[in-house]
Amino acid sequence: MKKLILFLSIILLITSCASKRYAKKATKFEKAGLYEEAANYYFQSLQKKASNVDAVLGLRKDGQIVLDRKLANFTKAYKQSEFKTAVYNYLEAEKYYNKIKTVNIELSFPEYNKEYYKEAKDDYLGKIYASGIEAINREDFIEAEKIFGEIVGIDKEYKDVKEQYIIAKYEPMYRKGNQELDNNLFRSAYYTFEKIINGSKRNYKQSLELKAEALKKATITILVPEFSNRVNYRDKTSSIITSKIKGDLSNLKNPFIKVIELSSLSSNILNNNRSINYQAANLAGIKTILIGEVIQSYKNEGKLLTSTKRGYLKEVTKVKNEQGEEKKEVKYHKTTYTDNSKTNKANIKVNFKLISTETNEVLTSDNVSLVAKDKVHYARFNGDNKKLIPGYWKYKGRKTAEDVVKDNSVETNKLHKLLKANSSIKSSDALLNGLFVDVSKQISEKIDKYNPEK
């Protein structure tokens, strides 16, 4: 709680200092006659600290000067019948007035200005509205959208300007969508009508119905019979992959793909040899068939290779010399540890093709070949790992010239890293199951990216 109070106190101190700093800057600009800049700094000062009296008084004074100048510009344009300029000058003044109001300073904004503004606005908008209608009539939708967009920005309730703006903006899209339907570009038409519906927030000229029509015609219904297996027809690999592909295709966020289950169809789409009758499938509403074959499915559980390595157990003791001084004495005792390694592997190869039931044309195809591998390499010592030092010795019971102790940081760190290494490894079954997932994902992504309109 004390920390929170301290933190809040610091924040208040910082904002208070910032408020004073802005107010001082405002005073300098005010003395120089730069009232708009001064008012801006007073405004920032009050944003930091609303109770800054100097800033309140300064903004009331300088803000009013700035607002009066803006209103004077409006009045001048109004009296000279420059109604477009008058409209935008008034809107600028009104925006400034509302901005200052956000820091609880209300400036004087005489009511008669609003009457003058209404007159100027009606005159200006009336003229450009007529120009917008003319642009619509000559089908210059770009110009019409620009004009009605300006009117909406000034007064969105003016006459039927919102309706006219929607026509100007979305009529070209609507015509484009209908052309796409006529040209069998059903996916493009779907997205065009969706854009119209989302943008206009209404069912512009039955765009909802046209979008539904485009979706129906663009949808690719896919039948996925079980993949064949060249490796071993008794192996379950093809069944697993087929099932995963069906699931992945069904979960795609693609509105144009729909998976059809064979069990939901009549038996006449199967020939006597259980192959698919494409003509019957097409008549049943199946547009495509995904044919696949498992070319290879292999896994290898590697052997654990263990070898005995020779090293030293480092013993450090403290001894006193004849002078009674304490010194370290290092001894190396010959010992052994084990070095272990294992590698598991799996690979898979699958061919597939998406075939049209109407033309027997291959719409998309690919060969997917994946390999997975996991390996471990670790050392184990039945003793204190921290004292184990790499090296070599020929005989445990006596020294030889071939004995070597590698008591250096590089070799020791390398060994200790192996001693700490994880001994767990993915089984070959797990690796192969992971490949099933990856194969299914790649095939599904390939079909997801297929676009008959490209």
C-alpha positions as CSV (number, residue, x, y, z in Angstrom):
1,M,0.0,0.0,0.0
2,K,2.9,2.4,0.9
3,K,4.5,1.6,-2.4
4,L,1.3,2.4,-4.3
5,I,0.9,5.7,-2.5
6,L,4.5,6.6,-3.2
7,F,4.1,5.7,-6.9
8,L,0.9,7.8,-7.2
9,S,2.7,10.7,-5.5
10,I,5.5,10.5,-8.0
11,I,3.1,10.5,-10.9
12,L,1.2,13.5,-9.5
13,L,4.5,15.4,-9.0
14,I,5.6,14.7,-12.6
15,T,2.2,15.8,-14.1
16,S,2.2,18.9,-11.9
17,C,5.7,19.8,-13.1
18,A,4.7,19.2,-16.7
19,S,1.6,21.4,-16.3
20,K,3.7,24.3,-14.9
21,R,6.2,23.9,-17.7
22,Y,3.5,24.1,-20.4
23,A,1.9,27.1,-18.7
24,K,5.3,29.0,-18.7
25,K,5.7,28.3,-22.4
26,A,2.2,29.6,-23.0
27,T,3.0,32.8,-21.2
28,K,6.0,33.5,-23.4
29,F,3.9,33.0,-26.6
30,E,1.1,35.2,-25.2
31,K,3.6,38.1,-24.6
32,A,4.7,37.7,-28.2
33,G,1.1,38.0,-29.4
34,L,1.0,34.4,-30.7
35,Y,-2.3,33.6,-29.1
36,E,-3.1,30.3,-30.9
37,E,0.3,28.8,-29.8
38,A,-0.2,30.2,-26.3
39,A,-3.7,28.7,-26.1
40,N,-2.4,25.3,-27.3
41,Y,0.2,25.2,-24.5
42,Y,-2.4,26.3,-21.9
43,F,-4.6,23.4,-23.2
44,Q,-1.7,20.9,-22.8
45,S,-1.1,22.3,-19.3
46,L,-4.7,21.6,-18.3
47,Q,-4.5,18.1,-19.7
48,K,-1.7,17.5,-17.3
49,K,-3.3,19.2,-14.3
50,A,-6.9,20.5,-14.5
51,S,-6.6,22.7,-11.4
52,N,-3.8,24.9,-12.7
53,V,-5.3,28.3,-12.2
54,D,-2.9,30.2,-14.4
55,A,-3.7,27.8,-17.3
56,V,-7.4,28.1,-16.7
57,L,-7.3,31.9,-16.9
58,G,-4.9,31.9,-19.8
59,L,-6.9,29.5,-21.9
60,R,-10.1,31.4,-21.3
61,K,-8.5,34.6,-22.5
62,D,-6.3,33.3,-25.4
63,G,-8.7,30.6,-26.4
64,Q,-11.5,33.2,-26.8
65,I,-9.2,35.3,-29.0
66,V,-8.5,32.3,-31.2
67,L,-12.2,31.3,-31.5
68,D,-13.2,34.9,-32.2
69,R,-10.7,35.1,-35.1
70,K,-12.1,31.9,-36.5
71,L,-15.6,33.1,-36.3
72,A,-14.6,36.4,-37.9
73,N,-13.2,34.4,-40.9
74,F,-16.5,32.6,-41.0
75,T,-18.6,35.8,-40.9
76,K,-16.4,37.5,-43.6
77,A,-16.9,34.5,-46.0
78,Y,-20.6,34.4,-45.3
79,K,-21.1,38.1,-46.0
80,Q,-19.2,37.7,-49.3
81,S,-21.4,34.8,-50.2
82,E,-18.4,32.4,-50.3
83,F,-20.6,29.7,-48.8
84,K,-18.2,26.8,-49.2
85,T,-15.4,28.7,-47.4
86,A,-18.0,29.9,-44.8
87,V,-19.1,26.3,-44.1
88,Y,-15.6,25.0,-43.5
89,N,-14.6,28.0,-41.5
90,Y,-17.6,27.5,-39.2
91,L,-16.8,23.8,-38.8
92,E,-13.2,24.7,-37.9
93,A,-14.5,27.1,-35.2
94,E,-16.9,24.6,-33.9
95,K,-14.3,21.9,-33.7
96,Y,-12.0,24.3,-31.8
97,Y,-14.8,25.2,-29.4
98,N,-15.5,21.6,-28.6
99,K,-11.8,20.8,-28.1
100,I,-11.4,23.5,-25.5
101,K,-14.6,22.3,-23.8
102,T,-12.9,18.9,-23.1
103,V,-10.8,20.6,-20.4
104,N,-13.9,22.2,-18.9
105,I,-13.4,25.7,-20.4
106,E,-16.5,27.0,-22.2
107,L,-15.8,29.8,-24.6
108,S,-18.4,32.3,-25.9
109,F,-20.0,31.1,-29.2
110,P,-22.8,33.5,-30.2
111,E,-26.0,31.8,-31.3
112,Y,-26.5,34.0,-34.4
113,N,-23.4,32.2,-36.0
114,K,-25.4,29.0,-36.1
115,E,-28.2,30.7,-38.1
116,Y,-25.7,32.1,-40.6
117,Y,-24.0,28.7,-40.9
118,K,-27.4,27.0,-41.6
119,E,-28.0,29.4,-44.4
120,A,-24.5,29.0,-45.9
121,K,-24.7,25.2,-45.5
122,D,-28.1,24.9,-47.2
123,D,-26.9,27.0,-50.1
124,Y,-23.6,25.1,-50.6
125,L,-24.9,21.6,-50.0
126,G,-27.9,22.2,-52.3
127,K,-25.6,23.1,-55.2
128,I,-23.2,20.2,-54.7
129,Y,-26.1,17.7,-54.0
130,A,-27.5,18.6,-57.4
131,S,-24.1,18.0,-59.0
132,G,-23.9,14.6,-57.2
133,I,-27.3,13.6,-58.6
134,E,-26.1,14.6,-62.1
135,A,-23.0,12.5,-61.7
136,I,-25.2,9.5,-60.6
137,N,-27.4,10.0,-63.7
138,R,-24.4,10.0,-66.1
139,E,-22.9,7.0,-64.1
140,D,-19.9,8.9,-63.0
141,F,-19.8,7.0,-59.7
142,I,-16.3,8.1,-58.7
143,E,-17.3,11.8,-58.9
144,A,-20.7,11.1,-57.2
145,E,-19.0,9.2,-54.3
146,K,-16.6,12.2,-53.8
147,I,-19.5,14.7,-53.7
148,F,-21.8,12.7,-51.5
149,G,-18.9,11.7,-49.2
150,E,-18.2,15.4,-48.7
151,I,-21.9,16.1,-47.8
152,V,-22.0,13.2,-45.4
153,G,-18.9,14.6,-43.7
154,I,-20.7,18.0,-43.3
155,D,-24.2,16.8,-42.5
156,K,-25.0,13.1,-42.8
157,E,-28.7,13.8,-42.2
158,Y,-29.0,16.1,-45.3
159,K,-31.9,14.9,-47.5
160,D,-31.2,11.3,-48.6
161,V,-27.5,11.8,-48.9
162,K,-26.7,8.5,-47.1
163,E,-28.7,6.6,-49.7
164,Q,-27.1,8.4,-52.6
165,Y,-23.6,7.8,-51.1
166,I,-24.3,4.1,-50.9
167,I,-25.4,4.0,-54.5
168,A,-22.3,6.0,-55.6
169,K,-20.0,3.8,-53.7
170,Y,-21.5,0.3,-54.1
171,E,-23.3,0.4,-57.5
172,P,-20.0,-0.2,-59.3
173,M,-19.1,-3.1,-57.0
174,Y,-22.6,-4.5,-57.5
175,R,-22.2,-4.4,-61.3
176,K,-18.8,-6.0,-61.0
177,G,-20.2,-8.8,-58.8
178,N,-22.8,-9.6,-61.4
179,Q,-20.3,-9.6,-64.2
180,E,-18.2,-12.0,-62.1
181,L,-21.2,-14.3,-61.8
182,D,-21.9,-14.1,-65.5
183,N,-18.2,-15.0,-66.2
184,N,-18.3,-18.0,-63.7
185,L,-15.9,-16.2,-61.3
186,F,-18.0,-17.3,-58.4
187,R,-15.3,-16.9,-55.7
188,S,-14.6,-13.4,-56.8
189,A,-18.3,-12.6,-56.9
190,Y,-18.8,-14.0,-53.4
191,Y,-16.2,-11.7,-52.0
192,T,-17.5,-8.7,-53.9
193,F,-21.0,-9.1,-52.6
194,E,-19.6,-9.7,-49.1
195,K,-17.7,-6.4,-49.3
196,I,-21.0,-4.7,-50.4
197,I,-23.0,-6.1,-47.5
198,N,-20.3,-5.4,-44.9
199,G,-19.7,-1.9,-46.2
200,S,-23.2,-0.7,-46.8
201,K,-24.6,-2.5,-43.7
202,R,-27.6,-3.5,-45.7
203,N,-28.8,-6.0,-48.3
204,Y,-28.1,-3.7,-51.3
205,K,-30.1,-4.9,-54.3
206,Q,-30.4,-8.4,-52.8
207,S,-26.6,-8.8,-52.4
208,L,-27.2,-11.4,-49.7
209,E,-29.0,-13.6,-52.1
210,L,-26.4,-13.1,-54.8
211,K,-23.7,-13.9,-52.3
212,A,-25.4,-17.1,-51.4
213,E,-25.7,-18.0,-55.1
214,A,-22.0,-17.3,-55.7
215,L,-21.1,-19.5,-52.7
216,K,-23.2,-22.4,-53.9
217,K,-21.7,-22.3,-57.3
218,A,-18.1,-21.7,-56.0
219,T,-18.3,-24.6,-53.4
220,I,-16.1,-27.6,-54.2
221,T,-17.6,-30.7,-52.8
222,I,-14.9,-33.3,-52.2
223,L,-15.2,-37.0,-51.7
224,V,-12.2,-38.5,-50.0
225,P,-12.2,-42.3,-50.4
226,E,-9.5,-44.2,-48.4
227,F,-6.1,-43.8,-49.8
228,S,-4.5,-46.9,-51.3
229,N,-1.3,-48.4,-49.8
230,R,1.5,-49.6,-52.0
231,V,3.5,-50.6,-49.0
232,N,1.2,-53.0,-47.3
233,Y,-2.5,-53.2,-47.8
234,R,-3.0,-54.5,-44.2
235,D,-1.1,-51.5,-42.8
236,K,-3.3,-48.9,-41.1
237,T,-1.3,-45.9,-42.5
238,S,-3.7,-45.2,-45.3
239,S,-6.7,-45.2,-43.1
240,I,-5.1,-42.9,-40.5
241,I,-3.9,-40.4,-43.2
242,T,-7.3,-40.5,-44.9
243,S,-9.1,-39.8,-41.6
244,K,-6.8,-36.9,-40.8
245,I,-7.1,-35.3,-44.2
246,K,-10.9,-35.4,-43.9
247,G,-10.7,-33.7,-40.5
248,D,-8.2,-31.0,-41.7
249,L,-10.2,-30.2,-44.8
250,S,-13.4,-29.9,-42.8
251,N,-11.6,-27.5,-40.3
252,L,-10.3,-25.2,-43.0
253,K,-11.6,-21.7,-42.8
254,N,-12.4,-21.9,-46.5
255,P,-16.1,-21.3,-47.4
256,F,-15.7,-23.0,-50.8
257,I,-14.6,-26.5,-49.5
258,K,-17.1,-29.1,-48.3
259,V,-16.2,-32.7,-47.5
260,I,-18.8,-35.3,-48.4
261,E,-18.8,-38.7,-46.6
262,L,-19.1,-41.8,-48.8
263,S,-21.5,-43.3,-46.3
264,S,-24.0,-40.5,-47.1
265,L,-24.2,-41.4,-50.8
266,S,-26.1,-44.1,-52.6
267,S,-24.3,-47.3,-53.4
268,N,-24.5,-46.7,-57.2
269,I,-21.5,-44.4,-57.3
270,L,-19.3,-47.4,-56.6
271,N,-18.4,-49.8,-59.4
272,N,-18.3,-53.6,-58.8
273,N,-14.6,-53.4,-58.0
274,R,-15.3,-50.7,-55.3
275,S,-13.8,-47.9,-57.5
276,I,-15.7,-44.6,-57.9
277,N,-18.1,-44.1,-60.8
278,Y,-17.2,-40.5,-61.6
279,Q,-20.4,-39.9,-63.7
280,A,-22.6,-41.1,-60.9
281,A,-20.7,-39.2,-58.4
282,N,-21.1,-36.0,-60.4
283,L,-24.8,-36.6,-60.7
284,A,-24.9,-37.0,-56.9
285,G,-23.5,-33.5,-56.5
286,I,-19.8,-34.5,-56.0
287,K,-17.6,-32.1,-57.9
288,T,-14.2,-33.5,-57.1
289,I,-12.6,-36.7,-55.7
290,L,-9.4,-36.7,-53.8
291,I,-7.3,-39.8,-54.8
292,G,-4.2,-40.7,-52.8
293,E,-1.7,-43.4,-52.5
294,V,0.8,-44.2,-49.7
295,I,4.1,-44.9,-51.6
296,Q,6.3,-45.4,-48.5
297,S,5.8,-45.6,-44.8
298,Y,8.9,-46.5,-42.8
299,K,10.0,-46.3,-39.2
300,N,13.3,-47.5,-37.6
301,E,13.8,-47.8,-33.8
302,G,17.5,-47.4,-33.4
303,K,19.7,-49.4,-31.1
304,L,21.1,-47.8,-28.0
305,L,24.9,-47.7,-28.6
306,T,26.8,-47.7,-25.4
307,S,30.5,-47.6,-25.0
308,T,32.7,-47.5,-21.9
309,K,35.0,-44.4,-21.8
310,R,38.0,-43.9,-19.6
311,G,38.5,-40.8,-17.5
312,Y,39.6,-39.6,-14.1
313,L,38.1,-38.7,-10.8
314,K,39.7,-35.4,-9.6
315,E,40.5,-35.2,-5.9
316,V,41.5,-31.9,-4.4
317,T,42.8,-31.9,-0.8
318,K,44.5,-29.3,1.4
319,V,47.8,-30.2,2.9
320,K,50.4,-28.3,4.9
321,N,54.1,-28.1,4.0
322,E,57.0,-28.0,6.3
323,Q,56.5,-24.3,6.9
324,G,52.9,-24.9,8.0
325,E,51.5,-23.3,4.9
326,E,48.3,-24.7,3.5
327,K,48.3,-25.8,-0.2
328,K,46.1,-27.6,-2.6
329,E,47.0,-31.1,-3.7
330,V,45.4,-32.6,-6.8
331,K,45.2,-36.3,-7.4
332,Y,43.6,-38.1,-10.4
333,H,42.1,-41.5,-9.9
334,K,41.4,-43.7,-12.9
335,T,37.7,-44.4,-13.5
336,T,35.2,-45.2,-16.3
337,Y,31.9,-43.8,-17.5
338,T,29.5,-44.7,-20.3
339,D,28.9,-42.8,-23.6
340,N,25.4,-43.5,-25.0
341,S,23.7,-42.6,-28.3
342,K,20.6,-43.5,-30.2
343,T,18.9,-42.4,-33.4
344,N,15.2,-43.1,-34.3
345,K,13.9,-42.4,-37.8
346,A,10.7,-42.3,-39.8
347,N,9.7,-41.3,-43.3
348,I,6.6,-41.2,-45.5
349,K,5.8,-40.6,-49.1
350,V,2.3,-39.9,-50.4
351,N,1.0,-39.0,-53.8
352,F,-2.4,-37.3,-54.3
353,K,-4.5,-35.6,-56.9
354,L,-7.8,-33.8,-56.9
355,I,-9.9,-34.9,-59.9
356,S,-13.0,-33.2,-61.4
357,T,-15.9,-35.6,-61.7
358,E,-17.2,-33.6,-64.6
359,T,-14.1,-33.6,-66.9
360,N,-11.8,-36.1,-65.2
361,E,-9.3,-33.3,-65.2
362,V,-6.6,-33.2,-62.5
363,L,-7.2,-29.9,-60.7
364,T,-4.2,-30.0,-58.4
365,S,-1.7,-32.7,-57.3
366,D,1.5,-33.2,-55.5
367,N,4.0,-35.7,-54.1
368,V,4.6,-35.3,-50.4
369,S,7.8,-36.8,-49.0
370,L,8.8,-36.2,-45.4
371,V,11.5,-37.5,-43.0
372,A,11.6,-37.2,-39.2
373,K,14.5,-38.0,-37.0
374,D,15.3,-37.8,-33.3
375,K,18.6,-38.6,-31.6
376,V,20.2,-38.5,-28.2
377,H,23.8,-38.4,-27.1
378,Y,24.6,-38.5,-23.4
379,A,27.1,-39.7,-20.8
380,R,26.5,-41.4,-17.4
381,F,28.8,-41.8,-14.5
382,N,28.3,-43.7,-11.3
383,G,29.8,-41.1,-9.0
384,D,30.2,-37.4,-8.5
385,N,29.8,-35.8,-12.0
386,K,31.4,-32.6,-10.9
387,K,34.7,-34.4,-10.2
388,L,34.8,-36.4,-13.5
389,I,37.6,-35.4,-15.9
390,P,38.0,-36.6,-19.4
391,G,41.2,-38.4,-20.5
392,Y,42.6,-41.8,-21.3
393,W,44.6,-44.5,-19.5
394,K,45.8,-47.9,-20.7
395,Y,46.0,-49.8,-17.4
396,K,44.0,-49.0,-14.3
397,G,46.6,-50.4,-11.9
398,R,49.7,-48.7,-13.3
399,K,50.9,-45.6,-15.1
400,T,52.0,-45.6,-18.7
401,A,53.3,-43.0,-21.2
402,E,49.9,-43.2,-23.0
403,D,48.0,-42.0,-20.0
404,V,46.6,-38.5,-20.5
405,V,44.5,-36.2,-18.3
406,K,42.4,-33.6,-20.2
407,D,41.8,-31.3,-17.2
408,N,41.0,-28.1,-19.2
409,S,37.9,-26.1,-19.5
410,V,37.1,-27.0,-23.1
411,E,37.3,-30.8,-22.7
412,T,35.8,-30.8,-19.3
413,N,32.8,-28.6,-20.3
414,K,32.2,-30.9,-23.3
415,L,32.0,-34.0,-21.0
416,H,29.9,-32.3,-18.3
417,K,27.4,-31.2,-21.0
418,L,27.0,-34.9,-22.0
419,L,26.6,-35.8,-18.4
420,K,23.7,-33.4,-18.1
421,A,22.2,-34.3,-21.5
422,N,18.6,-35.6,-21.6
423,S,18.3,-39.3,-22.4
424,S,14.7,-39.2,-23.5
425,I,14.0,-39.7,-27.2
426,K,10.9,-39.8,-29.4
427,S,10.0,-43.3,-30.4
428,S,9.9,-44.2,-34.1
429,D,6.1,-44.6,-33.7
430,A,5.8,-41.1,-32.4
431,L,7.9,-39.8,-35.3
432,L,5.7,-41.6,-37.8
433,N,2.5,-40.3,-36.2
434,G,3.9,-36.8,-36.4
435,L,4.5,-37.3,-40.1
436,F,0.9,-38.4,-40.6
437,V,-0.2,-35.1,-39.1
438,D,2.3,-33.1,-41.3
439,V,1.3,-35.0,-44.5
440,S,-2.4,-34.3,-43.9
441,K,-1.6,-30.7,-43.2
442,Q,0.4,-30.2,-46.4
443,I,-2.3,-31.9,-48.6
444,S,-5.1,-29.9,-47.0
445,E,-3.1,-26.6,-47.4
446,K,-2.5,-27.5,-51.1
447,I,-6.2,-28.0,-51.7
448,D,-7.0,-24.9,-49.7
449,K,-4.8,-22.8,-52.0
450,Y,-6.3,-24.2,-55.1
451,N,-8.4,-21.6,-56.8
452,P,-10.1,-22.4,-60.1
453,E,-10.2,-18.7,-61.0
454,K,-6.4,-18.3,-61.1
